Every structure is written in C-alpha cells, then in structure tokens.
C-alpha cells in the first residue's frame, strides 16, 4: 500500500480551491498573503491566500489558510488567524488544516466567521465514508480530501466529508451579516 504524496504548499492550494469549487463556491484567482514555516515535530507550514469566494449573489473577500502540521489546531491558532484576517482587510476566513481541531478552536471559529475544514488522505476518507469496502480503493480516489469540522452532541469535533452542494453551509459559516 503506497502512501499519499507529499502535500506541498502548491498542492495544498490546488486542493483548497478544488474542495471549495466542489461544494459550489466560485473562487477568484488567489494571491499569496503569507507563507511561513511553523514550529512542529515534523515539517510544517502555513500558507495564506487572498481572494474572493462567491455563490449566487453572495460574495466575500476571504483569507484562506492552508495549515500543514501534526499538532492539533487550537484556540490560539484560530485567534492568530483572526488577526491575520484583520491585517489582510478581508471579511471572513477559511482555515484548512491537516491536523485535528481542539474543541476550543471550534468555539473560537464560530465567534469569528471562520470556516474550518480538515484535510485527510483519500484512503482514510474512503475507509470511513461508507462508499465501499475499506481497503479496496477505486482508481478515481484523490490523494487528499477535505472534511467539514463541526461539533457533535457533546461539543467534540466531528468531521464529515465535503460533498457536492454543501456551499450554503459554508456560506452560513462565513456570513458576516453584511449586505
């Protein structure tokens, strides 16, 4: 069984745009706002991209963060990202992370119009999705997939694969109440 290819910043950007378009959001051309190496036990980075996402008449300037790390993403990470939103002069944020999210990170994101998405490898996504027999992978399976991040009944993080047509749910998370 071969491993998923390395998730480079360039591949992460492509993945983020693909997953946003999959749910029905239009994504403008993006430009790099920040690219830094993070402190972690393994190679880790943060790539932030500026652009516009839209759906029908709804439109927002956003900062999209692609956070590749092993350590769980916590409240401090979300609050730091909030500061980056203000610095960039955008209306909302989308934070893609390769690590799990702490429950406090979800609370912080809800209070700040930030959508959280977790990136997982395609095989794990397939095995937990019910799409077919675990361990038997179709040729069309992507190396990485995104999952929405929400809370279960106990307030713990819950991850669900992104599916076509979920754009309205992301719009609700990003909506700042502006006309």
Backbone bond lengths (Angstrom), bond angles and torsions (degrees), N, CA, C in turn:
res aa  C-N    CA-C-N  psi(-1)  N-CA   C-N-CA  omega(-1)  CA-C   N-CA-C  phi
1 X - - - 1.434 - - 1.525 108.27 -
2 X 1.316 118.09 118.42 1.456 121.46 -178.82 1.529 110.67 -83.40
3 X 1.332 115.04 153.19 1.454 120.56 179.97 1.519 110.23 -84.37
4 X 1.334 115.72 162.13 1.457 120.95 175.77 1.526 108.57 -67.20
5 X 1.326 117.36 147.89 1.467 119.38 178.94 1.523 110.73 -65.28
6 X 1.322 115.90 161.30 1.458 121.14 178.86 1.527 109.72 -58.47
7 X 1.313 116.20 139.26 1.463 121.52 178.92 1.529 107.94 -94.01
8 X 1.317 115.60 86.82 1.459 121.47 179.15 1.523 109.61 -72.85
9 X 1.327 118.83 162.84 1.462 119.45 176.03 1.537 112.64 -55.82
10 X 1.313 117.05 -39.01 1.464 120.28 179.82 1.529 111.08 -65.70
11 X 1.339 116.61 -42.76 1.462 120.41 178.44 1.528 110.46 -67.41
12 X 1.332 117.71 -35.25 1.463 121.80 178.68 1.532 109.80 -64.90
13 X 1.320 117.69 -41.73 1.468 120.89 177.99 1.530 110.50 -60.56
14 X 1.316 117.00 -45.20 1.464 121.46 178.91 1.523 110.31 -61.72
15 X 1.329 117.06 -43.39 1.461 122.02 178.50 1.524 111.00 -60.70
16 X 1.320 117.72 -46.03 1.468 121.51 -178.79 1.522 110.87 -60.36
17 X 1.309 117.12 -46.74 1.470 120.72 179.83 1.523 110.33 -64.51
18 X 1.325 117.52 -43.21 1.475 121.55 178.79 1.520 111.44 -58.61
19 X 1.334 116.81 -46.24 1.456 120.32 -177.22 1.534 111.69 -69.20
20 X 1.312 118.11 -36.96 1.466 120.41 176.81 1.527 110.97 -66.75
21 X 1.315 116.86 -40.74 1.472 120.06 177.35 1.529 111.18 -67.79
22 X 1.334 116.73 -33.43 1.464 120.70 179.39 1.527 110.90 -58.47
23 X 1.333 117.64 -38.33 1.465 120.17 -177.76 1.525 112.41 -82.54
24 X 1.324 117.26 -5.77 1.460 119.93 175.95 1.517 114.81 106.17
25 X 1.314 117.78 14.86 1.464 120.20 176.37 1.525 109.23 -94.00
26 X 1.313 115.82 141.36 1.460 120.94 171.46 1.520 106.63 -86.45
27 X 1.318 116.86 138.54 1.462 121.65 -178.82 1.521 108.03 -124.24
28 X 1.338 115.75 123.34 1.457 120.30 178.18 1.525 109.75 -71.48
29 X 1.330 117.07 167.59 1.472 117.54 170.97 1.535 108.83 -56.93
30 X 1.322 115.57 139.17 1.459 121.16 -175.92 1.522 110.54 -104.38
31 X 1.333 114.96 152.90 1.465 118.99 173.33 1.522 108.55 -128.88
32 X 1.308 115.98 149.32 1.459 120.99 -177.63 1.527 110.47 -71.02
33 X 1.321 115.35 128.52 1.468 122.21 175.67 1.534 109.85 -99.91
34 X 1.323 116.58 -39.27 1.470 120.89 -177.51 1.526 108.12 -155.49
35 X 1.317 115.05 144.26 1.469 121.00 174.62 1.521 106.67 -146.51
36 X 1.333 116.57 112.53 1.462 120.92 -176.30 1.529 110.46 -137.52
37 X 1.329 115.13 157.17 1.458 122.41 172.86 1.518 107.62 -89.77
38 X 1.330 116.96 135.19 1.458 122.19 -179.68 1.520 110.50 -99.31
39 X 1.325 115.60 155.31 1.464 120.68 173.35 1.518 107.83 -79.03
40 X 1.305 117.25 121.03 1.455 122.93 179.58 1.526 106.69 -161.79
41 X 1.313 117.23 166.68 1.458 121.36 179.62 1.533 111.77 -69.98
42 X 1.313 117.12 -19.20 1.462 121.95 -179.68 1.524 108.19 -128.55
43 X 1.320 118.09 169.91 1.460 118.91 176.83 1.537 110.32 -54.08
44 X 1.315 115.50 126.93 1.461 120.85 -177.34 1.526 108.37 -142.21
45 X 1.349 115.45 149.08 1.459 119.21 -179.89 1.518 110.74 -151.19
46 X 1.328 114.13 164.61 1.453 123.31 173.28 1.516 107.30 -127.41
47 X 1.319 116.43 123.49 1.454 123.26 175.25 1.519 106.82 -117.62
48 X 1.326 117.56 123.29 1.464 121.09 177.84 1.518 109.01 -115.59
49 X 1.330 114.81 133.77 1.456 122.49 -175.04 1.523 110.30 -124.15
50 X 1.324 116.51 133.15 1.462 122.35 177.11 1.513 110.31 -96.61
51 X 1.326 116.27 140.09 1.455 120.18 176.99 1.508 111.42 -177.07
52 X 1.313 114.96 -166.46 1.459 122.41 179.58 1.519 107.75 -126.58
53 X 1.332 115.81 134.36 1.461 120.62 170.74 1.522 107.43 -115.54
54 X 1.319 115.20 146.70 1.464 119.21 -178.75 1.521 109.79 -147.87
55 X 1.324 113.25 161.11 1.465 122.13 176.60 1.516 105.93 -155.17
56 X 1.312 116.06 115.69 1.466 121.92 -174.76 1.520 108.83 53.71
57 X 1.334 118.02 -124.27 1.466 120.41 -177.88 1.525 113.06 -85.30
58 X 1.318 119.13 -10.00 1.458 123.77 -179.79 1.528 109.62 -80.44
59 X 1.343 116.24 138.94 1.470 120.71 -177.51 1.520 108.76 -154.04
60 X 1.343 117.54 134.94 1.461 121.63 178.55 1.532 110.25 -141.80
61 X 1.344 114.42 140.43 1.469 120.59 168.15 1.521 105.93 -78.24
62 X 1.324 116.42 128.28 1.461 120.47 -174.77 1.520 111.55 -131.47
63 X 1.311 112.75 159.56 1.456 121.52 168.19 1.524 105.39 -113.25
64 X 1.321 115.87 124.83 1.462 121.65 179.84 1.526 107.21 -106.25
65 X 1.321 116.05 120.03 1.466 121.01 178.21 1.517 109.15 -101.48
66 X 1.315 116.04 132.45 1.456 123.37 174.05 1.526 105.68 -113.79
67 X 1.321 116.48 102.28 1.464 122.79 -172.48 1.527 109.09 -108.73
68 X 1.332 116.35 108.68 1.463 122.48 -177.50 1.526 108.40 -106.06
69 X 1.338 115.78 109.97 1.458 121.26 -178.74 1.515 109.69 -159.83
70 X 1.329 116.22 167.29 1.461 121.14 176.55 1.515 112.41 -95.53
71 X 1.341 116.71 -36.25 1.462 120.84 -177.30 1.523 110.65 -66.69
72 X 1.337 118.93 144.67 1.466 120.98 178.70 1.534 111.79 -57.03
73 X 1.303 115.83 146.78 1.463 122.48 178.08 1.520 107.64 -86.63
74 X 1.323 116.55 124.12 1.454 121.36 -174.12 1.513 113.81 -114.61
75 X 1.326 115.37 -175.47 1.456 122.91 -179.86 1.531 111.40 -55.76
76 X 1.326 117.16 -44.44 1.464 120.40 -178.36 1.525 111.43 -60.00
77 X 1.327 117.30 -37.62 1.466 121.02 178.66 1.528 110.77 -64.74
78 X 1.339 116.21 -42.22 1.471 120.47 179.27 1.532 110.10 -67.82
79 X 1.320 117.44 -41.11 1.464 120.11 179.36 1.529 111.57 -66.46
80 X 1.325 117.20 -37.11 1.471 120.56 174.97 1.526 109.71 -62.61
81 X 1.326 115.99 -43.08 1.473 120.40 178.04 1.525 110.21 -61.67
82 X 1.328 118.20 -38.78 1.464 121.46 176.92 1.530 109.98 -57.94
83 X 1.311 117.36 -42.43 1.465 120.58 176.56 1.517 111.86 -61.86
84 X 1.317 116.87 -35.98 1.466 120.85 177.70 1.527 110.90 -67.71
85 X 1.352 117.01 -33.60 1.471 120.20 177.02 1.520 110.01 -62.09
86 X 1.317 115.75 -45.17 1.467 120.17 179.73 1.524 110.74 -64.22
87 X 1.315 116.48 -43.78 1.463 121.93 178.50 1.527 111.22 -59.00
88 X 1.330 116.59 -40.13 1.463 121.66 -178.06 1.527 112.45 -80.60
89 X 1.322 118.01 -12.90 1.459 121.33 179.20 1.522 113.22 70.35
90 X 1.333 116.62 36.33 1.463 120.60 -179.71 1.523 110.18 -105.55
91 X 1.333 115.62 170.17 1.463 121.94 -175.77 1.524 113.91 -94.57
92 X 1.322 117.07 -22.67 1.464 120.17 -175.36 1.522 109.30 -158.18
93 X 1.337 114.98 170.17 1.450 119.65 -179.24 1.513 112.83 -138.38
94 X 1.326 114.75 151.68 1.461 122.41 175.65 1.520 105.99 -125.94
95 X 1.328 116.34 121.90 1.461 121.18 -177.47 1.524 109.13 -113.89
96 X 1.327 115.75 109.07 1.456 122.75 172.86 1.525 106.90 -92.36
97 X 1.322 117.49 132.05 1.456 120.75 178.07 1.509 111.51 -135.67
98 X 1.321 116.04 145.09 1.464 120.03 178.43 1.519 111.82 -88.91
99 X 1.329 117.38 -9.35 1.465 121.72 179.82 1.523 109.93 -101.23
100 X 1.316 115.70 171.50 1.464 119.85 174.21 1.525 109.01 -72.41
101 X 1.331 116.02 165.70 1.459 122.10 -179.74 1.527 109.42 -112.59
102 X 1.338 116.22 134.57 1.458 121.26 173.30 1.526 109.16 -70.35
103 X 1.340 118.58 150.06 1.471 120.63 177.05 1.537 112.93 -55.54
104 X 1.329 117.45 -36.39 1.468 120.11 178.63 1.522 112.20 -65.48
105 X 1.325 117.39 -29.55 1.463 120.78 177.57 1.532 110.03 -64.88
106 X 1.339 116.66 -37.47 1.460 120.53 178.82 1.524 110.97 -65.36
107 X 1.317 116.64 -42.18 1.466 120.28 178.38 1.520 110.98 -62.83
108 X 1.317 116.95 -43.10 1.461 121.17 179.29 1.525 111.15 -63.89
109 X 1.319 117.45 -40.43 1.469 120.98 -179.92 1.520 111.23 -66.58
110 X 1.338 117.59 -41.04 1.465 121.31 179.55 1.519 111.26 -59.69
111 X 1.318 116.63 -38.07 1.458 121.65 -177.20 1.525 112.18 -76.19
112 X 1.315 118.05 -8.85 1.465 120.54 -172.18 1.528 114.51 -127.17
113 X 1.303 119.81 16.05 1.477 122.83 179.55 1.528 111.93 55.26
114 X 1.325 114.60 48.56 1.458 121.36 177.50 1.526 108.00 -118.56
115 X 1.320 116.04 126.46 1.467 121.14 175.47 1.522 108.37 -89.59
116 X 1.323 116.34 134.73 1.459 122.13 179.27 1.526 109.89 -108.67
117 X 1.314 115.81 134.44 1.458 122.11 177.99 1.526 108.01 -136.88
118 X 1.326 116.32 133.72 1.459 120.62 177.75 1.517 109.51 -102.85
119 X 1.309 115.71 138.82 1.461 122.24 177.45 1.520 108.01 -100.04
120 X 1.312 115.85 130.39 1.460 121.44 178.23 1.523 108.49 -131.90
121 X 1.316 116.33 160.16 1.466 118.36 179.00 1.530 109.40 -71.34
122 X 1.313 115.87 151.28 1.457 121.88 -175.30 1.516 114.10 -59.87
123 X 1.317 117.65 -35.71 1.467 120.14 -178.48 1.521 111.46 -68.19
124 X 1.330 116.69 -41.68 1.464 119.68 176.48 1.521 109.76 -63.72
125 X 1.318 116.49 -42.69 1.461 120.88 178.52 1.528 110.55 -59.68
126 X 1.317 117.24 -44.92 1.457 121.67 -179.59 1.525 111.19 -64.31
127 X 1.344 115.92 -45.22 1.467 120.23 -177.30 1.524 112.55 -62.98
128 X 1.323 118.04 -30.02 1.470 121.73 -176.72 1.526 113.33 -100.73
129 X 1.328 117.32 0.40 1.465 120.45 -173.00 1.524 114.47 -91.39
130 X 1.317 117.29 -23.20 1.457 119.49 -173.53 1.518 113.08 82.97
131 X 1.345 117.46 9.79 1.467 121.35 -179.48 1.515 112.69 -69.94
132 X 1.315 117.36 -26.20 1.454 121.12 -176.25 1.515 109.73 -175.21
133 X 1.313 116.19 -168.10 1.453 122.17 -177.81 1.530 109.97 -72.47
134 X 1.334 117.06 121.62 1.465 119.09 177.81 1.530 111.30 -56.66
135 X 1.335 115.16 140.07 1.457 120.66 179.70 1.517 114.12 91.48
136 X 1.334 118.07 -11.88 1.470 122.40 178.19 1.524 107.09 -115.16
137 X 1.335 116.17 104.99 1.458 120.70 -169.35 1.523 112.05 -103.86
138 X 1.343 116.27 130.97 1.464 119.90 178.04 1.528 111.07 -73.41
139 X 1.302 116.29 157.48 1.467 121.50 -178.75 1.529 112.25 -63.99
140 X 1.338 117.67 -27.74 1.469 120.89 -176.81 1.525 113.57 -79.77
141 X 1.316 118.35 -5.12 1.457 121.70 -175.09 1.529 110.87 -65.54
142 X 1.355 117.74 123.15 1.469 119.56 178.46 1.533 110.84 -72.33
143 X 1.318 115.70 158.32 1.464 120.57 179.42 1.525 110.88 -64.94
144 X 1.343 117.34 -35.41 1.463 122.37 -179.20 1.520 110.31 -135.33
145 X 1.324 115.68 148.86 1.465 123.15 176.95 1.529 108.24 -134.40
146 X 1.328 116.00 159.63 1.470 120.16 176.98 1.521 109.68 -107.86
147 X 1.322 113.94 150.58 1.459 122.10 177.65 1.528 108.79 -126.13
148 X 1.334 116.41 141.88 1.452 118.70 171.76 1.522 107.88 -72.47
149 X 1.315 115.63 152.70 1.455 121.12 179.59 1.522 107.43 -116.53
150 X 1.307 116.01 120.58 1.463 122.04 178.16 1.519 109.13 -136.94
151 X 1.325 115.60 -170.93 1.465 120.29 179.09 1.524 109.49 -113.93
152 X 1.329 114.89 143.12 1.458 119.66 173.50 1.531 108.62 -84.92
153 X 1.321 117.03 -174.48 1.471 121.67 -176.40 1.528 112.74 -62.28
154 X 1.325 117.32 -22.41 1.466 121.17 -179.84 1.531 112.57 -97.01
155 X 1.336 116.31 4.35 1.459 120.26 179.14 1.514 114.50 84.61
156 X 1.322 117.19 7.12 1.459 121.31 179.23 1.537 109.67 -88.23
157 X 1.329 117.21 154.21 1.467 119.79 179.59 1.529 112.09 -59.50
158 X 1.321 114.76 138.64 1.467 122.75 175.93 1.527 106.62 -127.71
159 X 1.314 117.06 135.03 1.459 122.27 -176.24 1.525 109.36 -117.59
160 X 1.340 115.72 128.31 1.464 121.36 178.68 1.517 108.73 -129.70
161 X 1.330 116.19 134.72 1.464 119.79 179.41 1.517 111.50 -57.47
162 X 1.303 114.94 139.29 1.466 120.41 174.91 1.519 107.72 -69.06
163 X 1.317 114.74 136.85 1.457 120.49 178.05 1.517 109.80 -128.71
164 X 1.299 115.67 159.14 1.452 121.25 177.29 1.515 109.97 -55.29
165 X 1.330 115.90 136.78 1.456 120.84 174.97 1.514 115.35 89.97
166 X 1.328 119.23 6.75 1.462 121.08 179.50 1.530 112.69 -89.87
167 X 1.305 117.85 14.76 1.457 121.43 -176.87 1.510 113.98 -60.56
168 X 1.335 117.51 -36.33 1.468 119.60 -179.36 1.527 111.53 -61.99
169 X 1.312 117.71 -36.82 1.461 120.93 178.32 1.525 111.77 -65.01
170 X 1.332 117.20 -41.22 1.459 119.61 176.95 1.523 111.17 -67.94
171 X 1.326 116.63 -37.52 1.469 120.09 177.97 1.517 110.06 -60.25
172 X 1.344 117.27 -43.01 1.470 120.24 178.41 1.529 111.38 -59.93
173 X 1.322 117.21 -39.78 1.470 120.70 178.79 1.526 111.70 -66.56
174 X 1.314 117.04 -33.45 1.462 121.23 -175.56 1.531 113.42 -91.48
175 X 1.309 116.55 -12.31 1.456 119.90 -173.79 1.530 110.95 -67.88
176 X 1.290 114.88 122.41 1.454 121.05 -179.50 1.525 112.48 -94.95
177 X 1.326 117.43 2.02 1.458 121.40 179.43 1.516 113.04 85.18
178 X 1.321 117.80 1.83 1.468 119.90 178.23 1.512 109.48 -81.17
179 X 1.314 117.69 149.71 1.484 119.30 179.28 1.513 111.72 -68.06
